């Protein structure tokens, strides 16, 4: 967490369950979406494949692990195996001529 939640007092359940409880979160989300729309035109393909794509893959893996371990409080020892199955499916789809973007989506299907 890059900021502290000091001074944010929720007076109802609706304000506590809001999607963006802190105004900074809304502006950070807008900035990230703007960067995501501009990145393919500004960054080189080497930067996207070397930095951005692995960051997105590991971020999605960590968010899924946080959902299982952090919020649900369950230990899931097969999580690495499920990630491996997705990676295996994605690599073989790419080798058989499927575009990379579609292969990444196909690799995520065993988690569903």
N, CA, C and O of each residue as an XYZ file, in Angstrom:
448
protein
N       0.848     -1.171      0.000
C       0.000      0.000      0.000
C       0.892      1.232      0.000
O       1.773      1.363      0.851
N       0.673      2.125     -0.937
C       1.508      3.299     -1.082
C       0.983      4.498     -0.312
O       1.644      5.536     -0.284
N      -0.147      4.395      0.294
C      -0.747      5.519      0.992
C      -1.428      4.998      2.249
O      -1.692      3.803      2.376
N      -1.704      5.888      3.156
C      -2.360      5.503      4.399
C      -3.820      5.900      4.348
O      -4.177      6.880      3.694
N      -4.653      5.161      5.020
C      -6.083      5.432      5.016
C      -6.479      6.291      6.200
O      -7.598      6.159      6.698
N      -5.623      7.147      6.657
C      -5.940      8.011      7.786
C      -6.947      9.074      7.363
O      -6.827      9.661      6.288
N      -7.916      9.311      8.197
C      -8.893     10.359      7.934
C     -10.048      9.936      7.058
O     -10.879     10.780      6.720
N     -10.150      8.683      6.672
C     -11.276      8.197      5.882
C     -12.236      7.517      6.856
O     -11.949      6.434      7.364
N     -13.356      8.146      7.110
C     -14.337      7.609      8.045
C     -15.589      7.224      7.273
O     -16.225      8.076      6.652
N     -15.936      5.978      7.306
C     -17.118      5.497      6.610
C     -18.280      5.506      7.595
O     -18.197      4.953      8.691
N     -19.346      6.137      7.180
C     -20.490      6.260      8.079
C     -21.615      5.309      7.716
O     -22.618      5.247      8.426
N     -21.471      4.571      6.631
C     -22.492      3.604      6.251
C     -21.814      2.418      5.575
O     -20.660      2.496      5.153
N     -22.550      1.330      5.484
C     -22.015      0.158      4.809
C     -21.815      0.416      3.317
O     -20.887     -0.120      2.710
N     -22.672      1.225      2.735
C     -22.561      1.519      1.303
C     -21.245      2.238      0.993
O     -20.590      1.931     -0.004
N     -20.858      3.191      1.841
C     -19.598      3.892      1.585
C     -18.399      2.998      1.865
O     -17.343      3.174      1.257
N     -18.544      2.053      2.768
C     -17.444      1.140      3.064
C     -17.268      0.107      1.963
O     -16.152     -0.358      1.730
N     -18.344     -0.262      1.285
C     -18.289     -1.268      0.237
C     -18.139     -0.655     -1.149
O     -18.258     -1.368     -2.146
N     -17.886      0.625     -1.238
C     -17.740      1.292     -2.533
C     -16.524      0.743     -3.272
O     -15.570      0.267     -2.656
N     -16.573      0.815     -4.586
C     -15.474      0.304     -5.400
C     -14.196      1.093     -5.159
O     -13.127      0.507     -4.992
N     -14.295      2.394     -5.141
C     -13.151      3.259     -4.856
C     -13.446      3.990     -3.561
O     -14.149      5.001     -3.561
N     -12.912      3.485     -2.457
C     -13.182      4.111     -1.154
C     -12.347      5.355     -0.932
O     -12.707      6.198     -0.109
N     -11.248      5.488     -1.640
C     -10.366      6.647     -1.527
C     -10.282      7.296     -2.901
O     -10.093      6.590     -3.892
N     -10.417      8.623     -2.996
C     -10.377      9.279     -4.312
C      -9.090      9.001     -5.088
O      -9.113      8.955     -6.318
N      -7.963      8.813     -4.384
C      -6.702      8.516     -5.065
C      -6.797      7.237     -5.879
O      -6.187      7.136     -6.943
N      -7.555      6.258     -5.393
C      -7.690      4.988     -6.112
C      -8.338      5.179     -7.474
O      -7.926      4.555     -8.452
N      -9.340      6.030     -7.544
C     -10.013      6.282     -8.814
C      -9.058      6.924     -9.811
O      -9.032      6.539    -10.980
N      -8.271      7.901     -9.360
C      -7.355      8.580    -10.275
C      -6.193      7.681    -10.662
O      -5.690      7.773    -11.782
N      -5.759      6.817     -9.763
C      -4.704      5.869    -10.107
C      -5.200      4.878    -11.155
O      -4.451      4.516    -12.062
N      -6.443      4.438    -11.045
C      -7.012      3.515    -12.026
C      -7.143      4.193    -13.388
O      -6.866      3.575    -14.416
N      -7.559      5.442    -13.403
C      -7.668      6.178    -14.665
C      -6.283      6.333    -15.302
O      -6.138      6.188    -16.515
N      -5.266      6.628    -14.485
C      -3.901      6.779    -15.015
C      -3.377      5.458    -15.565
O      -2.733      5.447    -16.614
N      -3.637      4.345    -14.884
C      -3.188      3.044    -15.377
C      -3.889      2.654    -16.669
O      -3.259      2.105    -17.573
N      -5.178      2.927    -16.768
C      -5.898      2.621    -18.010
C      -5.414      3.491    -19.164
O      -5.310      3.026    -20.298
N      -5.120      4.756    -18.871
C      -4.583      5.633    -19.916
C      -3.213      5.141    -20.388
O      -2.924      5.157    -21.584
N      -2.370      4.704    -19.446
C      -1.065      4.156    -19.825
C      -1.223      2.881    -20.641
O      -0.477      2.656    -21.594
N      -2.200      2.037    -20.270
C      -2.413      0.795    -21.005
C      -2.866      1.068    -22.437
O      -2.519      0.313    -23.345
N      -3.628      2.123    -22.648
C      -4.067      2.453    -24.000
C      -2.950      3.075    -24.835
O      -2.914      2.889    -26.051
N      -2.039      3.810    -24.196
C      -0.986      4.511    -24.915
C       0.264      3.640    -25.079
O       1.040      3.860    -26.009
N       0.474      2.665    -24.205
C       1.712      1.877    -24.179
C       2.062      1.216    -25.514
O       3.228      1.275    -25.905
N       1.129      0.591    -26.236
C       1.533     -0.035    -27.502
C       2.069      0.951    -28.536
O       2.841      0.567    -29.415
N       1.669      2.206    -28.441
C       2.127      3.199    -29.408
C       3.414      3.881    -28.970
O       4.159      4.389    -29.808
N       3.690      3.900    -27.661
C       4.849      4.617    -27.133
C       6.034      3.687    -26.900
O       7.169      4.048    -27.210
N       5.787      2.495    -26.358
C       6.862      1.565    -26.030
C       7.218      0.705    -27.233
O       6.386      0.445    -28.101
N       8.452      0.278    -27.263
C       8.883     -0.610    -28.340
C       8.367     -2.025    -28.074
O       7.985     -2.350    -26.950
N       8.359     -2.849    -29.093
C       7.891     -4.218    -28.911
C       8.817     -4.999    -27.988
O       8.371     -5.913    -27.295
N      10.104     -4.650    -27.970
C      11.043     -5.297    -27.054
C      10.696     -4.974    -25.607
O      10.741     -5.856    -24.750
N      10.351     -3.728    -25.327
C       9.978     -3.347    -23.963
C       8.686     -4.021    -23.541
O       8.543     -4.428    -22.388
N       7.745     -4.143    -24.463
C       6.480     -4.773    -24.119
C       6.675     -6.252    -23.834
O       6.139     -6.767    -22.853
N       7.435     -6.945    -24.678
C       7.623     -8.379    -24.459
C       8.587     -8.669    -23.323
O       8.493     -9.730    -22.706
N       9.512     -7.761    -23.025
C      10.496     -8.022    -21.975
C      10.037     -7.581    -20.599
O      10.368     -8.222    -19.602
N       9.278     -6.494    -20.530
C       8.925     -5.930    -19.237
C       7.431     -5.982    -18.945
O       7.026     -6.441    -17.876
N       6.623     -5.525    -19.865
C       5.201     -5.360    -19.590
C       4.484     -6.700    -19.539
O       3.734     -6.949    -18.595
N       4.689     -7.570    -20.521
C       3.971     -8.844    -20.549
C       4.296     -9.740    -19.353
O       3.369    -10.272    -18.743
N       5.594     -9.937    -18.980
C       5.843    -10.736    -17.770
C       5.261    -10.104    -16.509
O       4.805    -10.810    -15.610
N       5.278     -8.768    -16.444
C       4.692     -8.095    -15.292
C       3.193     -8.378    -15.196
O       2.672     -8.615    -14.106
N       2.509     -8.353    -16.324
C       1.075     -8.642    -16.326
C       0.797    -10.101    -15.944
O      -0.154    -10.377    -15.213
N       1.607    -11.019    -16.426
C       1.399    -12.432    -16.109
C       1.622    -12.686    -14.629
O       0.802    -13.346    -13.991
N       2.712    -12.178    -14.067
C       2.974    -12.403    -12.644
C       1.986    -11.648    -11.768
O       1.646    -12.119    -10.683
N       1.517    -10.487    -12.217
C       0.515     -9.761    -11.449
C      -0.783    -10.545    -11.378
O      -1.397    -10.614    -10.313
N      -1.216    -11.134    -12.480
C      -2.445    -11.926    -12.450
C      -2.273    -13.164    -11.579
O      -3.210    -13.570    -10.890
N      -1.086    -13.770    -11.601
C      -0.847    -14.931    -10.738
C      -0.879    -14.544     -9.268
O      -1.453    -15.262     -8.449
N      -0.274    -13.427     -8.931
C      -0.239    -12.997     -7.531
C      -1.621    -12.576     -7.062
O      -1.982    -12.846     -5.917
N      -2.404    -11.923     -7.911
C      -3.757    -11.540     -7.514
C      -4.629    -12.765     -7.269
O      -5.435    -12.778     -6.338
N      -4.473    -13.792     -8.096
C      -5.215    -15.028     -7.859
C      -4.800    -15.710     -6.571
O      -5.643    -16.227     -5.839
N      -3.510    -15.714     -6.292
C      -3.023    -16.304     -5.045
C      -3.480    -15.491     -3.845
O      -3.799    -16.059     -2.801
N      -3.518    -14.169     -3.976
C      -4.017    -13.327     -2.897
C      -5.502    -13.581     -2.647
O      -5.950    -13.558     -1.501
N      -6.250    -13.817     -3.692
C      -7.668    -14.120     -3.530
C      -7.866    -15.406     -2.750
O      -8.725    -15.478     -1.871
N      -7.073    -16.427     -3.069
C      -7.243    -17.720     -2.412
C      -6.687    -17.702     -0.991
O      -7.382    -18.093     -0.053
N      -5.456    -17.257     -0.824
C      -4.828    -17.303      0.501
C      -5.227    -16.128      1.384
O      -5.469    -16.301      2.578
N      -5.294    -14.950      0.808
C      -5.536    -13.754      1.607
C      -6.987    -13.554      1.990
O      -7.298    -13.378      3.168
N      -7.873    -13.578      1.021
C      -9.267    -13.272      1.297
C     -10.040    -14.492      1.758
O     -10.821    -14.414      2.706
N      -9.827    -15.619      1.096
C     -10.576    -16.821      1.457
C      -9.926    -17.562      2.614
O     -10.603    -18.311      3.318
N      -8.631    -17.373      2.827
C      -7.945    -18.026      3.921
C      -7.737    -19.517      3.704
O      -7.600    -20.265      4.672
N      -7.712    -19.956      2.469
C      -7.551    -21.372      2.171
C      -6.155    -21.612      1.605
O      -5.631    -20.803      0.840
N      -5.571    -22.731      1.994
C      -4.297    -23.130      1.411
C      -4.575    -23.968      0.175
O      -5.327    -24.941      0.225
N      -3.972    -23.589     -0.913
C      -4.177    -24.299     -2.165
C      -2.808    -24.696     -2.685
O      -2.142    -23.916     -3.366
N      -2.394    -25.902     -2.362
C      -1.056    -26.342     -2.720
C      -0.917    -26.653     -4.208
O       0.202    -26.770     -4.708
N      -2.013    -26.787     -4.911
C      -1.946    -27.076     -6.330
C      -1.940    -25.840     -7.207
O      -2.052    -25.946     -8.428
N      -1.810    -24.665     -6.598
C      -1.863    -23.427     -7.374
C      -0.720    -23.354     -8.384
O      -0.925    -22.917     -9.517
N       0.475    -23.777     -7.988
C       1.608    -23.767     -8.917
C       1.377    -24.755    -10.054
O       1.766    -24.487    -11.190
N       0.752    -25.886     -9.765
C       0.459    -26.861    -10.816
C      -0.563    -26.296    -11.808
O      -0.451    -26.516    -13.014
N      -1.541    -25.579    -11.301
C      -2.550    -24.981    -12.184
C      -1.907    -23.910    -13.068
O      -2.230    -23.805    -14.252
N      -0.994    -23.113    -12.494
C      -0.269    -22.135    -13.305
C       0.586    -22.840    -14.353
O       0.692    -22.372    -15.486
N       1.194    -23.961    -13.980
C       2.010    -24.719    -14.930
C       1.195    -25.288    -16.075
O       1.654    -25.300    -17.217
N      -0.006    -25.759    -15.785
C      -0.886    -26.279    -16.841
C      -1.265    -25.161    -17.801
O      -1.298    -25.360    -19.016
N      -1.553    -23.981    -17.252
C      -1.871    -22.838    -18.104
C      -0.699    -22.426    -18.978
O      -0.873    -22.112    -20.155
N       0.508    -22.429    -18.394
C       1.701    -22.085    -19.174
C       1.961    -23.125    -20.254
O       2.315    -22.777    -21.381
N       1.790    -24.390    -19.920
C       1.983    -25.478    -20.882
C       1.014    -25.335    -22.057
O       1.406    -25.460    -23.217
N      -0.261    -25.070    -21.740
C      -1.261    -24.904    -22.800
C      -0.955    -23.685    -23.661
O      -1.127    -23.721    -24.880
N      -0.505    -22.618    -23.034
C      -0.201    -21.396    -23.772
C       0.991    -21.579    -24.713
O       0.965    -21.112    -25.852
N       2.031    -22.257    -24.235
C       3.222    -22.476    -25.070
C       2.898    -23.364    -26.260
O       3.325    -23.080    -27.379
N       2.151    -24.431    -26.031
C       1.841    -25.328    -27.145
C       0.855    -24.709    -28.126
O       0.899    -25.008    -29.320
N      -0.026    -23.856    -27.640
C      -0.910    -23.153    -28.568
C      -0.105    -22.196    -29.443
O      -0.367    -22.075    -30.639
N       0.883    -21.512    -28.841
C       1.726    -20.598    -29.616
C       2.565    -21.352    -30.636
O       2.725    -20.889    -31.766
N       3.098    -22.498    -30.259
C       3.898    -23.295    -31.195
C       3.075    -23.832    -32.358
O       3.620    -24.086    -33.432
N       1.790    -24.005    -32.163
C       0.927    -24.523    -33.228
C       0.277    -23.415    -34.046
O      -0.676    -23.666    -34.784
N       0.781    -22.199    -33.921
C       0.329    -21.131    -34.801
C      -0.751    -20.224    -34.259
O      -1.217    -19.340    -34.979
N      -1.167    -20.405    -33.022
C      -2.167    -19.517    -32.433
C      -1.462    -18.214    -32.040
O      -0.366    -18.270    -31.484
N      -2.054    -17.042    -32.310
C      -1.418    -15.780    -31.898
C      -1.209    -15.729    -30.381
O      -1.963    -16.332    -29.617
N      -0.180    -15.004    -29.965
C       0.209    -14.994    -28.553
C      -0.890    -14.500    -27.636
O      -1.090    -15.053    -26.554
N      -1.609    -13.462    -28.051
C      -2.655    -12.904    -27.196
C      -3.761    -13.925    -26.944
O      -4.268    -14.037    -25.828
N      -4.127    -14.661    -27.976
C      -5.163    -15.692    -27.810
C      -4.614    -16.864    -27.022
O      -5.349    -17.486    -26.255
N      -3.332    -17.181    -27.195
C      -2.718    -18.278    -26.446
C      -2.680    -17.995    -24.952
O      -2.842    -18.906    -24.140
N      -2.466    -16.732    -24.587
C      -2.472    -16.369    -23.171
C      -3.870    -16.572    -22.586
O      -4.013    -17.046    -21.458
N      -4.886    -16.216    -23.344
C      -6.261    -16.421    -22.872
C      -6.564    -17.919    -22.790
O      -7.218    -18.360    -21.844
N      -6.110    -18.690    -23.744
C      -6.306    -20.133    -23.684
C      -5.567    -20.776    -22.509
O      -6.040    -21.756    -21.934
N      -4.417    -20.223    -22.159
C      -3.663    -20.719    -21.017
C      -4.362    -20.447    -19.699
O      -4.128    -21.154    -18.719
N      -5.207    -19.444    -19.660
C      -5.931    -19.136    -18.428
C      -7.187    -19.957    -18.245
O      -7.803    -19.905    -17.180
N      -7.588    -20.720    -19.260
C      -8.830    -21.481    -19.155
C      -8.809    -22.629    -18.140
O      -9.867    -22.943    -17.595
N      -7.649    -23.289    -17.846
C      -7.705    -24.349    -16.838
C      -8.004    -23.841    -15.442
O      -8.439    -24.617    -14.591
N      -7.780    -22.542    -15.177
C      -8.080    -22.011    -13.858
C      -9.558    -21.850    -13.632
O      -9.999    -21.825    -12.483
N     -10.345    -21.740    -14.687
C     -11.771    -21.473    -14.514
C     -12.518    -22.670    -13.974
O     -13.730    -22.603    -13.774
